[in-house]
Amino acid sequence: MSSDLSEIEKHDDSHPELNAHTDALLPDPGMHEHHWRPTDVDPKAEKRAERQVSAFFGLSAICSVLFVVAYFAIEPGYDGDVWLGFGASNLALGASLGFALLFLGIGVIQWARKLVVDIEHSEDRHPAASSPATREAALTELKAALHESGMARRPFIRNAMIGSAALLGLPAIVMLRDLGETNAQITEAQPYPGAGLEHTVWDAGVRVVRDVVGTPIRPGDLEIGDLVNAEPATIFDGSLHGAPLQIAKSKAATILLRMDPNDIDNDVTRNWSVNGIVAYSKICTHVGCPISLNERTTHHLLCPCHQSTFDLADHGKVIFGPAGRHLPQLPLGVDADGFLVALSDYPEPVGVSYWERNTYDIDEIFDDWSKDHAADAEQYGYKEGGQ
């Protein structure tokens, strides 16, 4: 025991005093011995690595071309070609594009690991803010790094990489074709009623019916303050099916509100109403949310998404929120059987704005509508000043 104590007493456990204010608290460990890569010392290995990198870039370019070929040659869709139980089109497009990116990435990594100049640097820590001289030195080092990367000395690799990267743009350009026809093309072709962004299936004489059930509505069915979700009768007559039906229903969604006729503040709103019943698009003009939160006493309609608020007594104008324009109003009339009908399609496009859309003042919209539809609308009881 005494011998153990003597050993402890002999042990010197003192530590050198550390000064926290010095720049170097620990001795500099120095740089490890640098190990040269085979490509640094063997010209044959360097040439072999150059061929490998170029091959990867070449494979990337081939896969990009295969993507374009597969896009046009293989039939997509439910009735398309099948490979191993999978859709051949998706499988070929995904594999070719994936391998194009993979080979390009492998080529860049191999270039950096085997051919870019391999020099180790160390530097002392310095303040975060660089001096002008340091910034100038950084720019000089960047230029040196560009030289050391071998871009100038290895034009074959450089051109192979540029070519493979450029060909990667081909799949992106080809896939733009899947965006479909433009709005102008669809509007002109009219593959189904109401096709395009400018029109809906509403038309002169089309009855206003309740959503979901499809029953027509008479003015006497609504009390002051009632708000009803409505659709055109065309949605329920069986003339539309599948995607055209869903598109037509979403664009034609309408809300009916009955108010005291004396509460209507705008002449256009009054002209397109029936006994205080007004009809507006249900689609918010901000980002297209469906709206139906009604303040009964003020006739304000609130969008639940971003709180845009529209005044239904005054041509649906925006009184609060981010929406950039008023709600489109549907002109209303009454047919021979006493049911509410539309006098025309919406006089302006419904929903959010798009590139080709122009925004007009409500009086301009009414003047244009009157020239084209006022005479025909008289058969449904239309008269300027309200019905």
SVG drawing of the C-alpha trace seen along z (x, -y; Angstrom):
<svg xmlns="http://www.w3.org/2000/svg" viewBox="-95 -51 103 61">
<polyline fill="none" stroke="black" stroke-width="0.4" points="0.0,0.0 2.8,-2.4 4.5,-1.6 1.4,-2.6 1.2,-5.9 4.8,-6.6 4.1,-6.0 1.2,-8.4 3.3,-11.0 6.0,-10.6 3.5,-11.1 3.5,-14.6 -0.1,-15.6 0.6,-19.2 -0.7,-20.7 0.7,-23.5 -1.2,-26.7 -3.5,-27.4 -4.1,-30.9 -7.6,-31.3 -6.6,-34.5 -3.9,-32.9 -4.6,-31.9 -3.1,-28.4 -4.0,-26.5 -2.6,-23.2 0.5,-22.4 0.2,-22.2 -0.2,-18.5 1.2,-19.3 0.1,-17.7 -0.1,-14.0 2.1,-12.5 0.5,-13.0 -0.3,-9.8 -0.2,-10.3 -3.0,-8.8 -2.2,-6.4 -3.4,-8.9 -0.9,-11.5 2.2,-9.4 1.1,-7.0 0.2,-8.6 -1.5,-5.3 -3.7,-5.4 -4.5,-9.0 -5.5,-8.2 -7.6,-5.2 -9.4,-7.4 -10.1,-9.9 -11.6,-7.3 -13.8,-6.0 -15.1,-9.5 -15.9,-10.1 -17.6,-6.7 -19.9,-7.7 -20.8,-10.9 -21.4,-9.1 -23.8,-6.6 -25.6,-9.5 -26.1,-11.0 -27.3,-7.7 -29.9,-7.3 -31.2,-10.8 -31.8,-9.9 -33.4,-6.6 -35.9,-8.7 -37.0,-10.6 -37.3,-7.4 -39.3,-5.7 -41.6,-8.7 -42.7,-8.5 -42.4,-4.8 -44.1,-3.2 -47.9,-3.5 -48.8,-4.9 -52.1,-4.7 -54.3,-1.8 -54.3,-0.2 -50.6,-0.7 -47.7,1.7 -46.8,3.7 -43.4,5.1 -43.1,7.4 -46.5,6.4 -45.7,2.7 -46.6,0.0 -43.9,0.1 -44.0,-3.7 -43.5,-4.6 -40.8,-2.0 -38.8,-3.0 -39.1,-6.7 -38.1,-6.4 -35.2,-4.0 -33.7,-6.0 -34.0,-9.4 -32.7,-7.9 -29.7,-6.3 -29.0,-9.5 -28.7,-11.4 -26.8,-8.5 -24.1,-8.2 -23.7,-12.0 -23.2,-12.1 -20.8,-9.2 -18.8,-10.8 -18.5,-14.1 -17.5,-12.3 -14.9,-10.2 -13.4,-13.2 -13.1,-15.0 -11.6,-12.0 -9.1,-10.8 -8.2,-13.8 -8.7,-17.1 -5.4,-18.2 -5.1,-16.7 -3.4,-19.2 -3.9,-19.4 -4.1,-22.9 -4.2,-24.0 -4.7,-27.5 -5.1,-29.0 -8.4,-30.2 -9.2,-33.8 -12.0,-36.3 -15.2,-35.7 -15.0,-39.1 -12.6,-38.8 -10.3,-41.7 -10.3,-43.0 -6.9,-41.4 -8.4,-38.0 -11.4,-38.4 -9.0,-39.1 -7.0,-36.1 -10.1,-34.0 -10.9,-35.0 -7.4,-34.2 -7.7,-30.7 -11.0,-30.2 -9.3,-30.9 -6.5,-28.6 -9.0,-25.9 -10.6,-26.2 -7.2,-25.7 -6.4,-22.8 -9.7,-21.0 -8.3,-20.3 -11.1,-21.9 -8.6,-23.5 -6.2,-20.5 -8.8,-17.8 -11.2,-19.1 -12.6,-15.6 -13.9,-15.2 -15.1,-18.7 -17.0,-18.4 -18.4,-15.0 -19.8,-16.4 -21.3,-19.5 -22.9,-17.2 -24.4,-14.8 -25.7,-17.7 -27.2,-19.4 -28.9,-16.2 -30.5,-16.0 -32.6,-19.0 -34.2,-16.9 -36.4,-14.9 -37.6,-18.2 -38.5,-19.7 -40.3,-16.5 -42.3,-16.3 -43.6,-19.8 -45.8,-18.1 -47.8,-16.5 -49.0,-19.9 -51.7,-19.4 -53.3,-21.9 -53.4,-25.6 -56.5,-27.3 -56.9,-29.0 -56.7,-25.7 -59.2,-24.0 -61.6,-26.9 -61.5,-26.9 -61.9,-23.1 -64.6,-22.8 -64.2,-19.0 -67.1,-19.1 -69.6,-21.9 -68.0,-24.6 -64.4,-23.5 -61.6,-26.0 -61.1,-28.6 -63.4,-31.2 -66.7,-29.3 -68.9,-27.1 -71.9,-24.9 -74.3,-27.6 -76.3,-28.9 -79.4,-30.8 -82.5,-28.9 -80.5,-26.4 -82.4,-25.8 -80.8,-26.5 -81.1,-23.4 -80.0,-22.4 -76.6,-20.8 -76.5,-17.1 -80.3,-16.5 -80.7,-18.4 -84.3,-19.7 -85.2,-23.0 -85.9,-26.1 -88.7,-28.6 -88.3,-32.1 -91.0,-31.4 -88.9,-28.5 -86.4,-30.9 -87.0,-33.1 -85.0,-36.3 -81.6,-35.3 -81.6,-31.8 -78.4,-30.7 -78.4,-27.7 -75.6,-25.8 -76.7,-25.4 -75.6,-23.8 -76.9,-24.0 -79.4,-21.3 -76.9,-20.2 -74.9,-18.4 -77.8,-16.0 -79.2,-15.4 -76.6,-12.6 -75.0,-14.5 -71.6,-14.6 -69.6,-11.8 -66.2,-11.2 -63.6,-14.0 -65.7,-16.5 -68.6,-16.1 -66.3,-16.8 -64.7,-19.8 -68.1,-21.2 -69.4,-20.8 -66.5,-22.4 -66.5,-25.5 -70.3,-25.9 -70.7,-25.8 -73.0,-28.7 -74.5,-30.1 -78.0,-31.6 -78.9,-34.2 -82.2,-35.9 -82.2,-39.4 -84.6,-42.3 -84.5,-43.9 -84.1,-47.3 -80.8,-46.1 -79.2,-45.8 -76.7,-48.7 -75.6,-48.2 -77.7,-48.6 -75.9,-45.7 -76.6,-43.4 -80.3,-44.5 -80.6,-43.9 -79.3,-40.3 -81.5,-39.5 -85.0,-38.1 -87.1,-39.4 -83.9,-40.0 -82.4,-36.6 -78.8,-36.9 -76.4,-34.2 -72.6,-34.3 -69.8,-31.9 -68.9,-29.8 -65.2,-29.9 -63.1,-32.5 -61.1,-34.7 -58.1,-34.5 -56.9,-30.9 -60.1,-29.1 -61.5,-27.9 -65.3,-27.1 -67.0,-29.8 -70.4,-29.9 -70.0,-31.5 -72.8,-34.1 -73.3,-37.1 -77.0,-37.2 -77.6,-40.8 -74.8,-42.4 -75.0,-40.1 -71.2,-39.6 -69.8,-36.3 -66.6,-35.1 -64.0,-32.7 -62.8,-30.4 -59.3,-29.9 -57.8,-33.5 -60.8,-35.5 -61.5,-37.3 -64.9,-39.0 -67.3,-39.9 -70.4,-42.1 -73.2,-40.2 -75.4,-43.3 -72.9,-45.3 -71.7,-43.1 -69.7,-40.8 -67.0,-43.4 -64.1,-42.7 -64.3,-44.5 -61.6,-42.6 -58.8,-40.1 -56.3,-39.2 -58.7,-38.5 -57.9,-40.7 -61.3,-41.0 -65.0,-40.7 -67.0,-37.5 -68.6,-36.9 -72.4,-37.2 -74.7,-34.9 -77.7,-36.7 -81.0,-35.2 -84.4,-34.9 -87.6,-32.8 -88.8,-30.3 -92.4,-29.6 -92.8,-27.1 -91.7,-29.6 -88.3,-28.1 -85.1,-30.1 -82.9,-29.9 -79.7,-31.5 -79.9,-34.2 -76.5,-33.3 -73.1,-31.9 -71.2,-33.9 -70.3,-37.2 -66.7,-36.8 -64.4,-33.8 -64.9,-32.3 -62.2,-31.4 -58.7,-32.6 -56.8,-34.8 -54.7,-33.4 -52.3,-34.8 -54.8,-35.5 -57.5,-36.9 -58.3,-40.6 -60.2,-42.3 -62.9,-44.8 -65.1,-47.2 -68.5,-45.7 -70.2,-48.4 -68.1,-47.5 -69.0,-43.8 -72.7,-44.7 -72.5,-46.8 -70.8,-44.0 -73.3,-41.4 -76.3,-43.6 -75.2,-43.9 -75.0,-40.1 -77.8,-38.7 -80.3,-41.4 -82.7,-40.9 -82.8,-37.1 -83.1,-37.3 -86.4,-39.1 -88.2,-35.7 -87.2,-34.9 -88.6,-38.0 -85.4,-40.1 -85.8,-43.8 -83.3,-46.5 -83.9,-47.6 -84.6,-44.2 -87.4,-41.6"/>
</svg>
